[in-house]
Amino acid sequence: MKRTLKLTLFAGFFSLCSAMSNAQTSYEPQIDGTIRAKYEYNTNDAEHRFQVRNARFSLRGNFSPILNYKAEIDLSDEGVTKMLDAYLRLQPSKWWHFTIGQQKVPFSTDNLRSPHQLYFANRSFIGKQLTGLRDVGATLEFDNFAKFPVSFQAGVYNGTGLYNQKPWRKTNELSYVLRSVIRPVKSLEISADVNSINPSGLRMNLYSGGIMYDIDNLHLESEYFYKTYENNLYTPTQGFFGFAAYNIATPKSKNITKITPVVRYDMMTENKKFDSAGTLIAPDIARSRITGGITFSLAKPFMNDIRLNYEQYFYGPGVPNSDNKFVAEFVVRF
């Protein structure tokens, strides 16, 4: 009797979920992609290079009204092929979903941006050196901004990255994350994140807080990062960026829809790194940078930008600077 009741409730739950979902669900797979090709000129050493920074292709679709999937591969991440997303997502309602598989860890707004959503040719230090998080695990998200101005995400992951999935992990070795986003008004977004990782026997806790504000055509954004090491073994790592972007519409131009001047300051202190055996390897050294540039957004049907940036780096005393560069990047999203 009890077993029958449980089965009935379980079936009823999924029946209700199906009823809440879109009855016109399409089962046709969707293909999209992003290609970023760039030229860089190092002004310190008078050297040049061309790169295919990304050649991403993804396949996504629905298995049922409440279950969807995504698989994404990057055929050329600076010349290296990488499998990125590979997950299933249960979404019984518009306001919550559960994701399991390879995915972005919900930490740091800049980390969560896809390449075609970037404001600059290169990510901030927070987005690249200090986070850049993808892992294998499960994420639960509650999001109903239409009725409630706060979203929540919680996740648990192996903590060993995408390409080291075989080892068994104790509970205290897993990676845990919490993220909350508040939108008190439409033009303002505030985020707070906590990520606790233990990839090599040393527990590290990462914290970040960010704010975005839009005033007409002006976009302002800033984020702060703080990382501690278990038993205060090392000095905490900090990171920061702040940037502004201003959209200028060009209605008289046939091929350009808008022009966006951008400027950013970002910095990081020394970041300790470890290999899979827990051995300390060469750290990311402290640095800061000022980036200025302009983005030309070309006419649709597809999103396509031309990003022109100049990056001026600053290092501490005695550290040679060979990173100043001009970047011309072409981006297409289809």
C-alpha positions, 0 to 999 in steps of 0.5 A: 500500500505504502509503495503504491502510494509513493509511486502514485505521488511520484507519477503525479509529480512528474505529470504536474511538471509536464503540465506546467511545461510548454506543451509545444516543446520542440525536439529538433536539435539546435546547433550554434557556435562561436568563432573568435579569430585574432591578431596580436602585436607585442609592443615590448618585443615587436612580435606578432601572432595569429590565433583562433581563440575559440571555435566552439560548436554546441548541440542542444535540445529537448528529450521531453517537455522537462528534460533538455541537454547540451553538448559543446566542444571547442575545436580550437582553444588557442589550437587545442581541442577541448570538450566543454559542456556535456550535461542533462538538465531537468526543468519541471518549472520555469523557475527552477532546474537541476543540471548534472554533467560537465558545466560552468561552475556558477562562480563569478559573473565574468567567469560565467560569460560566454566568449561572444558576451565579453566586452574585451578581447581578453577576459579579466584576471578574475575570469581567466587566471583566478577562476575559469571554472568548469567541472563535473557535478550537479547544480540546482538553481532557483530563478524567478525574477519576474516575481522575486528579485533574487536567484540562488544557485547551489552545486557540488562537483568533483573539484578536479576539473573536466579531464580528471574524472576517474578518481573517487572523492571523499565528502571533504574533498568535493567542491561546493559552491553557492551563488546569489544574484539580486536585481532590486531594479531592472538596471542594477544587478548585485552578485555574491559567490562562495566556492570551496575547493580541495583539488589536492589536499589543501582546502581553498575558499574563494569569495567574489562580489560583483555589481553591474549598473546600466544608465541608458547606453552606459554599462558599468561593472565591477567585481572583487575576488578573495581567496584563502588557503587552509590554515593560513598557509599562504597570503590570501589572493585578491583580484579586482576589475572595474570597467565601463562601456558606452554604446553609440548607435549608428543608424545611418551606417549600413554595415555597423549597428553600434560602436562601443568604446571600452576601458578597464582596470584590473589587478591580481595579487600572487595566486598559488597553484597546485598540481594533482599531487598537491605540489606547489607549482609556479604561481601566477605573479601579481600584476595589474593592467589597463585596457582600452579599446573600441568594439564595432558591432556589425549588422545582423543576421548573426552577431558579429563584432570587431574588437580593437584593444590595447593592454598596458601591464604593470608588474612589481619591481624587478619583474620584466614586462613583456606583455603589452600588446595590441589585439584585433579580434573578430567574433561571430556568433551563429 
